[in-house]
Amino acid sequence: MPSHRNQVFLYILVIVVAVWTVAPIYWALNLSLQFEKTIFATPTNLVPPAPTDYWYRLILGIPTREQIIMSGGSVGSMTAEHVGRGLKNSLFVALPTSLVAVAISVVSGYVFGRLKFKFKKGFMFMLLASQTLPPVAIILPYFVMFLGLGLVGTLHGLMIVYLSSIVPLVTWILSGFFAGLPLDVERAARLDGCGRLGVLFRVVLPMAAPGIIAGWVFAFLTAYNEFMYSWVLTAGTSAETLSPALTGLFFQDTTVPEMSAAVVLSLLPVIAFAIVLQRYIIELRIVDPVTTIVD
Amino acid sequence: MKDQTFAMLLVVPLLALTLVLTIYPLLFSMWLSFQEQVWYPELQYTFAGLTQFSRALMDPLFRKGTIVTLRFTAETVALSVLIGMGIALVLNQAFKGRGILRALILLPWATSEFATGILWSYIFKGSTVGLLNAILYVMGIIQKPITWITPGFALETASIAFAWHMAPLAAIFLLAGLQFIPTELYRQARMDGADVFRRFWHITLPGLRHSLLIITVLLTAYAAKTIDIIIVMTGGGPGFESSTLTNLVYLRTFKELNFAQGAALSWYVIALVLVLTISVFWLITKSRRRG
């Protein structure tokens, strides 16, 4: 058994996977740490020859002394205003939305995952069907409806739209998770005289904690990363979130290094989130919505 | 309390919310699609029957968009599943640094679609600012940068970017599936002298059948309804070579402000996504009953 050769082969594959995964992010990072002069050299530098934090400082509004002197005191860029505000708005929408979505979905996910009742298949199918609606196809009615309600260009409006699409999805994820938990403990607690809600909160929820965190991560990322609704409902307003802000800058031919720095900055929260909570994200594998419906 | 009552008590509010926020827009869109839109002297709608729907059918861009959508869906699903399978098979091995790689592969999935689009447009840039050209140049394979956003390849750049974003999801599902395959089977097969390819073909693939079908359904729905990546990377161009149906809806509704036509087109998109998703879903149910 040539196990040494196998080992080498395995590590080559590991490197291939790692490179494929990281290359696009690395490239933006590389571009964001250079000035245009070195970027537009032929060939482009694959590593920054003299890494600079200029673009990050510019966007975050932390100018260096030289920048202040060179610009006569007024430092700032369009990118800075948009990305700063977008980042703040996105977090302001994504955090409460994901928490509320999980709170609702824990209950409905429990019901779908654990209880037997009439029309269950039908309801679950409706939840799935609502996920196949392309945002671009239903955004116009939302826009008209929100215009009448004064919700266009507000963070509340965006939260409502997000809840309506995220709750079914997280319900679905959590129902798969609840269905996989052992029934015995729950039954025992019921026999000991614990009420329905008591069982849910004292027995089932603690057992389901990893799955609930996974659902929350999923909800947060979905809200933070959403594009179409925020593009139509908030672009150009004070409630503009990160996606319309970045996309707008991208279309306006912002310089390559400045745009790259903006994208890398926008990725920091999700990268931190994904790495810190990665062991919970792996729990998402328990999601097997189709089985829950088919069985 | 009976299960039925308890369930209804908890589920009805959720359903009410979903209904109001989903059914209302749908009804509005349905109404809109049966109207003729007049801009002058003021914005007015008159009932026009199925005019908008037949107009969409006659539109050459509609036919093009349908084909582009199907092509994009097929390409991204195939690529995502292949790459996801590769990642899952590697992660299923024991090696040093497995935990790090497992965290790493989640990054593309956590990256939003539009950010994925921006990242990959810097890879496919038509000068050596693009990573692909830069690498090919440094390796001495090309002397002049290649333009990737061409009529023949623009859609594929978007498909590859979307597959980068989606492959981790496939990998997570497949990795879970792999862990359910009894190692005993592999040991037995090895004793019978089956090489690595035969083991993959006769043990791994059948064992993953269910996971593969689930991930295919999800990816099909995601790919068929997406628009972010197309808008960011190609804008549907050059010309309309990479204009998916969703992009056509966007164009008609928000660029040309032809709301009625946009609404009618939306229904074709919804129908297409549903038909695609349900047919794959149906395949799963059928294969499960048989298996």
HADDOCK unambig.tbl for C-alpha pairs under 7 A between the chains (distance, minus, plus):
assign (segid A and resid 13 and name CA) (segid B and resid 90 and name CA) 6.99 0.50 0.50
assign (segid A and resid 14 and name CA) (segid B and resid 90 and name CA) 6.63 0.50 0.50
assign (segid A and resid 17 and name CA) (segid B and resid 87 and name CA) 6.49 0.50 0.50
assign (segid A and resid 18 and name CA) (segid B and resid 101 and name CA) 6.79 0.50 0.50
assign (segid A and resid 21 and name CA) (segid B and resid 105 and name CA) 6.04 0.50 0.50
assign (segid A and resid 21 and name CA) (segid B and resid 108 and name CA) 6.68 0.50 0.50
assign (segid A and resid 24 and name CA) (segid B and resid 119 and name CA) 5.68 0.50 0.50
assign (segid A and resid 24 and name CA) (segid B and resid 120 and name CA) 6.33 0.50 0.50
assign (segid A and resid 24 and name CA) (segid B and resid 123 and name CA) 6.80 0.50 0.50
assign (segid A and resid 25 and name CA) (segid B and resid 119 and name CA) 6.72 0.50 0.50
assign (segid A and resid 27 and name CA) (segid B and resid 131 and name CA) 6.83 0.50 0.50
assign (segid A and resid 28 and name CA) (segid B and resid 119 and name CA) 6.43 0.50 0.50
assign (segid A and resid 39 and name CA) (segid B and resid 129 and name CA) 6.43 0.50 0.50
assign (segid A and resid 40 and name CA) (segid B and resid 129 and name CA) 6.50 0.50 0.50
assign (segid A and resid 42 and name CA) (segid B and resid 128 and name CA) 6.52 0.50 0.50
assign (segid A and resid 43 and name CA) (segid B and resid 128 and name CA) 5.88 0.50 0.50
assign (segid A and resid 43 and name CA) (segid B and resid 134 and name CA) 6.09 0.50 0.50
assign (segid A and resid 43 and name CA) (segid B and resid 137 and name CA) 6.90 0.50 0.50
assign (segid A and resid 43 and name CA) (segid B and resid 138 and name CA) 6.95 0.50 0.50
assign (segid A and resid 44 and name CA) (segid B and resid 128 and name CA) 5.69 0.50 0.50
assign (segid A and resid 44 and name CA) (segid B and resid 129 and name CA) 5.79 0.50 0.50
assign (segid A and resid 44 and name CA) (segid B and resid 134 and name CA) 6.16 0.50 0.50
assign (segid A and resid 107 and name CA) (segid B and resid 10 and name CA) 6.94 0.50 0.50
assign (segid A and resid 108 and name CA) (segid B and resid 10 and name CA) 6.38 0.50 0.50
assign (segid A and resid 108 and name CA) (segid B and resid 11 and name CA) 5.75 0.50 0.50
assign (segid A and resid 111 and name CA) (segid B and resid 7 and name CA) 5.72 0.50 0.50
assign (segid A and resid 115 and name CA) (segid B and resid 3 and name CA) 6.31 0.50 0.50
assign (segid A and resid 116 and name CA) (segid B and resid 3 and name CA) 6.67 0.50 0.50
assign (segid A and resid 117 and name CA) (segid B and resid 3 and name CA) 6.46 0.50 0.50
assign (segid A and resid 117 and name CA) (segid B and resid 4 and name CA) 5.01 0.50 0.50
assign (segid A and resid 117 and name CA) (segid B and resid 7 and name CA) 6.96 0.50 0.50
assign (segid A and resid 118 and name CA) (segid B and resid 4 and name CA) 6.93 0.50 0.50
assign (segid A and resid 132 and name CA) (segid B and resid 221 and name CA) 5.93 0.50 0.50
assign (segid A and resid 132 and name CA) (segid B and resid 273 and name CA) 6.48 0.50 0.50
assign (segid A and resid 132 and name CA) (segid B and resid 274 and name CA) 6.61 0.50 0.50
assign (segid A and resid 133 and name CA) (segid B and resid 270 and name CA) 6.04 0.50 0.50
assign (segid A and resid 134 and name CA) (segid B and resid 225 and name CA) 4.82 0.50 0.50
assign (segid A and resid 134 and name CA) (segid B and resid 270 and name CA) 6.71 0.50 0.50
assign (segid A and resid 136 and name CA) (segid B and resid 246 and name CA) 6.59 0.50 0.50
assign (segid A and resid 136 and name CA) (segid B and resid 250 and name CA) 6.57 0.50 0.50
assign (segid A and resid 137 and name CA) (segid B and resid 266 and name CA) 4.74 0.50 0.50
assign (segid A and resid 138 and name CA) (segid B and resid 25 and name CA) 5.99 0.50 0.50
assign (segid A and resid 138 and name CA) (segid B and resid 26 and name CA) 6.66 0.50 0.50
assign (segid A and resid 141 and name CA) (segid B and resid 25 and name CA) 4.85 0.50 0.50
assign (segid A and resid 141 and name CA) (segid B and resid 28 and name CA) 6.07 0.50 0.50
assign (segid A and resid 141 and name CA) (segid B and resid 29 and name CA) 6.27 0.50 0.50
assign (segid A and resid 142 and name CA) (segid B and resid 25 and name CA) 6.10 0.50 0.50
assign (segid A and resid 164 and name CA) (segid B and resid 17 and name CA) 6.99 0.50 0.50
assign (segid A and resid 164 and name CA) (segid B and resid 18 and name CA) 5.66 0.50 0.50
assign (segid A and resid 164 and name CA) (segid B and resid 21 and name CA) 6.19 0.50 0.50
assign (segid A and resid 221 and name CA) (segid B and resid 110 and name CA) 6.59 0.50 0.50
assign (segid A and resid 225 and name CA) (segid B and resid 112 and name CA) 4.67 0.50 0.50
assign (segid A and resid 227 and name CA) (segid B and resid 228 and name CA) 6.69 0.50 0.50
assign (segid A and resid 263 and name CA) (segid B and resid 115 and name CA) 6.62 0.50 0.50
assign (segid A and resid 267 and name CA) (segid B and resid 111 and name CA) 6.63 0.50 0.50
assign (segid A and resid 270 and name CA) (segid B and resid 110 and name CA) 6.02 0.50 0.50
assign (segid A and resid 270 and name CA) (segid B and resid 111 and name CA) 6.95 0.50 0.50
assign (segid A and resid 271 and name CA) (segid B and resid 107 and name CA) 6.24 0.50 0.50
assign (segid A and resid 271 and name CA) (segid B and resid 110 and name CA) 6.95 0.50 0.50
assign (segid A and resid 274 and name CA) (segid B and resid 106 and name CA) 6.65 0.50 0.50
assign (segid A and resid 274 and name CA) (segid B and resid 107 and name CA) 6.75 0.50 0.50
assign (segid A and resid 274 and name CA) (segid B and resid 110 and name CA) 6.61 0.50 0.50
assign (segid A and resid 275 and name CA) (segid B and resid 103 and name CA) 5.76 0.50 0.50
assign (segid A and resid 278 and name CA) (segid B and resid 103 and name CA) 5.86 0.50 0.50
assign (segid A and resid 282 and name CA) (segid B and resid 172 and name CA) 6.63 0.50 0.50
assign (segid A and resid 285 and name CA) (segid B and resid 172 and name CA) 5.91 0.50 0.50
assign (segid A and resid 285 and name CA) (segid B and resid 173 and name CA) 5.26 0.50 0.50
assign (segid A and resid 285 and name CA) (segid B and resid 176 and name CA) 5.86 0.50 0.50
assign (segid A and resid 290 and name CA) (segid B and resid 214 and name CA) 6.80 0.50 0.50
assign (segid A and resid 294 and name CA) (segid B and resid 285 and name CA) 6.53 0.50 0.50
